[in-house]
Amino acid sequence: MSVPTVFAGLLCALAREGARTLVVGGLARRLHGEQPEARDHCLWYDADEDNAARVYRALSRIGAPLDGVAVADLAEVDYEYRYGEGDGEICLLGGLDGTTFADAWETRLETHWHDVPLCVISRATLRATELASRP
């Protein structure tokens, strides 16, 4: 699999800004050794105002389209920001069902993906959020 350079660039920008984010979704499952069908690049970020400002600066740093997006939007736990298309689409989520970001942060896995440092939601917390989001 080739490295999605926009996603890697975003991860680096987020790290430079000191933003707290967790990899979730298909990439998180792959990093936990599973073989999911989903090829998404989703991040859950801490939606507190200071961290939302860090996320905004990181998005700005990589040239993500931010027309109509404000730090206050990113500070909402129900906010979802997406850009790109197909396998290159990136989504940033202000919240997930089943747990809080603070609780998920405590059990995170710190690792590297293609030499880019990142934090991944724990396997148990990932399962809890998946179960909580089912109807």
Rosetta blueprint (number, residue, H / E / L):
1 M L
2 S L
3 V L
4 P L
5 T H
6 V H
7 F H
8 A H
9 G H
10 L H
11 L H
12 C H
13 A H
14 L H
15 A H
16 R H
17 E H
18 G L
19 A L
20 R L
21 T E
22 L E
23 V E
24 V E
25 G H
26 G H
27 L H
28 A H
29 R H
30 R H
31 L H
32 H L
33 G L
34 E L
35 Q L
36 P L
37 E L
38 A L
39 R L
40 D L
41 H E
42 C E
43 L E
44 W E
45 Y E
46 D L
47 A L
48 D L
49 E H
50 D H
51 N H
52 A H
53 A H
54 R H
55 V H
56 Y H
57 R H
58 A H
59 L H
60 S H
61 R H
62 I L
63 G L
64 A L
65 P L
66 L L
67 D L
68 G L
69 V L
70 A L
71 V H
72 A H
73 D H
74 L H
75 A L
76 E L
77 V L
78 D L
79 Y L
80 E E
81 Y E
82 R E
83 Y E
84 G L
85 E L
86 G H
87 D H
88 G H
89 E L
90 I E
91 C E
92 L E
93 L E
94 G L
95 G L
96 L L
97 D L
98 G L
99 T L
100 T L
101 F H
102 A H
103 D H
104 A H
105 W H
106 E H
107 T L
108 R L
109 L E
110 E E
111 T E
112 H E
113 W E
114 H L
115 D L
116 V E
117 P E
118 L E
119 C E
120 V E
121 I L
122 S L
123 R H
124 A H
125 T H
126 L H
127 R H
128 A H
129 T H
130 E H
131 L H
132 A H
133 S H
134 R L
135 P L
